[in-house]
């Protein structure tokens, strides 16, 4: 049977559906008896789903806008 450490090492491949049949069965067997690893995988799935919802990298225009706003704020604070 897999240890928790081994399951964690396989977790990315599991979530990417890249495990062999033997590995999948070993993971499932471990998950039947290990509540902590079930929680861990649930959290991993939630994290991946959340990351998919994040926008792509900000555009350079947003960086310029942020710099300009920071400059205006500094100017207003000096007055």
Rosetta silent file (secondary structure, phi, psi, omega in degrees, C-alpha in Angstrom):
SEQUENCE: XXXXXXXXXXXXXXXXXXXXXXXXXXXXXXXXXXXXXXXXXXXXXXXXXXXXXXXXXXXXXXXXXXXXXXXXXXXXXXX
SCORE:     score description
SCORE:     0.000 S_00000001
   1 L     0.000  147.178  178.689    0.000    0.000    0.000 S_00000001
   2 L   -68.267  150.350  170.054    1.148    3.549   -0.701 S_00000001
   3 L   -90.306  167.249  177.630    2.339    5.802    2.077 S_00000001
   4 H   -60.984  -40.096  179.600    1.003    9.349    2.361 S_00000001
   5 H   -61.713  -41.148  178.524    4.342   10.656    1.140 S_00000001
   6 H   -66.577  -39.641  178.591    4.141    8.462   -1.968 S_00000001
   7 H   -62.637  -43.846  178.382    0.581    9.611   -2.640 S_00000001
   8 H   -59.742  -41.658  179.617    1.627   13.247   -2.440 S_00000001
   9 H   -63.229  -30.712 -179.422    4.441   12.525   -4.913 S_00000001
  10 H   -91.511   -6.759 -169.887    1.912   11.005   -7.335 S_00000001
  11 H   -61.120  -40.299  179.725   -0.794   13.620   -6.810 S_00000001
  12 H   -65.024  -44.532  178.040    0.071   15.870   -9.771 S_00000001
  13 H   -63.791  -36.402  176.883    0.177   12.918  -12.146 S_00000001
  14 H   -61.385  -48.453 -178.276   -3.101   11.690  -10.678 S_00000001
  15 H   -69.035  -24.425  177.314   -4.799   15.034  -11.274 S_00000001
  16 L   -91.914    6.451 -179.620   -3.347   15.186  -14.791 S_00000001
  17 L    56.623   45.898 -178.093   -4.618   11.637  -15.501 S_00000001
  18 L  -118.473   20.818  179.104   -1.099   10.369  -16.148 S_00000001
  19 L   -94.257  150.736  173.001   -0.962    7.373  -13.826 S_00000001
  20 L   -72.265  166.787  178.611   -0.790    3.780  -14.921 S_00000001
  21 H   -58.536  -43.090  179.936   -3.653    1.475  -14.006 S_00000001
  22 H   -60.928  -43.430  179.773   -1.544   -0.070  -11.224 S_00000001
  23 H   -66.597  -41.217  177.871   -0.754    3.367   -9.777 S_00000001
  24 H   -59.623  -43.648  179.653   -4.401    4.449   -9.964 S_00000001
  25 H   -64.949  -39.967  178.485   -5.480    1.355   -8.079 S_00000001
  26 H   -64.649  -40.688  178.211   -2.809    1.900   -5.421 S_00000001
  27 H   -64.049  -46.287 -179.343   -3.926    5.516   -4.994 S_00000001
  28 H   -61.550  -41.060  179.287   -7.587    4.526   -4.716 S_00000001
  29 H   -62.612  -42.724  179.208   -6.773    1.845   -2.163 S_00000001
  30 H   -64.849  -42.309 -177.968   -4.833    4.351   -0.074 S_00000001
  31 H   -65.513  -25.792  177.714   -7.617    6.939   -0.305 S_00000001
  32 H   -63.287  -29.356 -175.020  -10.147    4.421    1.009 S_00000001
  33 H  -111.935   -7.727 -173.717   -8.355    4.355    4.345 S_00000001
  34 L  -119.259  101.207 -178.938   -6.678    7.763    4.588 S_00000001
  35 H   -65.918  -35.411 -179.432   -8.910   10.734    5.316 S_00000001
  36 H   -63.848  -40.905  178.366   -5.959   13.150    5.350 S_00000001
  37 H   -70.923  -33.440  174.048   -4.942   12.269    1.809 S_00000001
  38 H   -61.371  -44.103  177.557   -8.566   12.571    0.663 S_00000001
  39 H   -62.671  -42.579  179.746   -8.582   16.078    2.131 S_00000001
  40 H   -59.211  -48.360 -179.511   -5.244   16.831    0.502 S_00000001
  41 H   -66.469  -36.596  176.409   -6.482   15.803   -2.953 S_00000001
  42 H   -61.134  -43.675  178.478   -9.728   17.717   -2.475 S_00000001
  43 H   -65.506  -39.406  177.555   -7.692   20.823   -1.656 S_00000001
  44 H   -61.865  -44.149  179.034   -5.439   20.235   -4.670 S_00000001
  45 H   -63.375  -42.508  178.695   -8.479   19.992   -6.969 S_00000001
  46 H   -63.367  -42.038  178.795   -9.949   23.157   -5.484 S_00000001
  47 H   -62.824  -44.898  179.018   -6.642   24.994   -5.890 S_00000001
  48 H   -62.888  -41.723  179.342   -6.336   23.935   -9.523 S_00000001
  49 H   -64.262  -40.157  178.677   -9.912   24.999  -10.251 S_00000001
  50 H   -65.453  -42.885  179.881   -9.307   28.372   -8.603 S_00000001
  51 H   -63.488  -34.309  177.452   -6.104   28.931  -10.561 S_00000001
  52 H   -64.861  -25.884 -178.940   -7.929   28.233  -13.817 S_00000001
  53 H   -82.573  -15.402 -179.330  -10.322   31.084  -12.985 S_00000001
  54 L   -69.445  147.002  178.025   -7.554   33.640  -12.521 S_00000001
  55 L   -68.578  162.445  175.831   -6.963   36.044  -15.402 S_00000001
  56 L   -63.282  176.264 -179.911   -3.910   35.732  -17.574 S_00000001
  57 L   -56.027  142.074 -178.501   -0.841   37.776  -16.730 S_00000001
  58 L   -61.629  149.309 -179.537   -1.626   41.482  -16.505 S_00000001
  59 L   -77.731  157.785  178.610   -1.018   43.523  -19.605 S_00000001
  60 H   -59.484  -29.785  179.181    1.785   46.098  -19.766 S_00000001
  61 H   -61.906  -37.279  178.541   -0.855   48.840  -19.934 S_00000001
  62 H   -66.532  -37.458  176.937   -2.018   47.921  -16.439 S_00000001
  63 H   -64.449  -41.470  178.232    1.535   48.180  -15.135 S_00000001
  64 H   -64.497  -42.494  178.680    1.872   51.640  -16.695 S_00000001
  65 H   -61.969  -44.902  179.645   -1.452   52.713  -15.228 S_00000001
  66 H   -61.882  -41.388  178.576   -0.456   51.462  -11.768 S_00000001
  67 H   -64.208  -41.658  179.824    2.862   53.326  -11.978 S_00000001
  68 H   -64.945  -43.168  178.505    1.094   56.518  -13.066 S_00000001
  69 H   -63.493  -39.783  177.919   -1.451   56.254  -10.233 S_00000001
  70 H   -63.916  -39.776  178.093    1.342   55.700   -7.714 S_00000001
  71 H   -63.663  -44.795  178.319    3.123   58.773   -9.067 S_00000001
  72 H   -62.243  -39.194  179.079   -0.038   60.878   -8.777 S_00000001
  73 H   -63.776  -43.828  178.303   -0.551   59.651   -5.228 S_00000001
  74 H   -62.549  -42.778  179.340    3.001   60.612   -4.257 S_00000001
  75 H   -61.402  -42.935 -179.924    2.527   64.057   -5.864 S_00000001
  76 H   -67.977  -32.748 -179.748   -0.734   64.606   -3.961 S_00000001
  77 H   -70.119  -28.403  179.506    0.860   63.511   -0.675 S_00000001
  78 H   -73.803  -24.653 -176.212    3.585   66.131   -1.069 S_00000001
  79 L   -80.134    0.000    0.000    1.077   68.969   -1.395 S_00000001
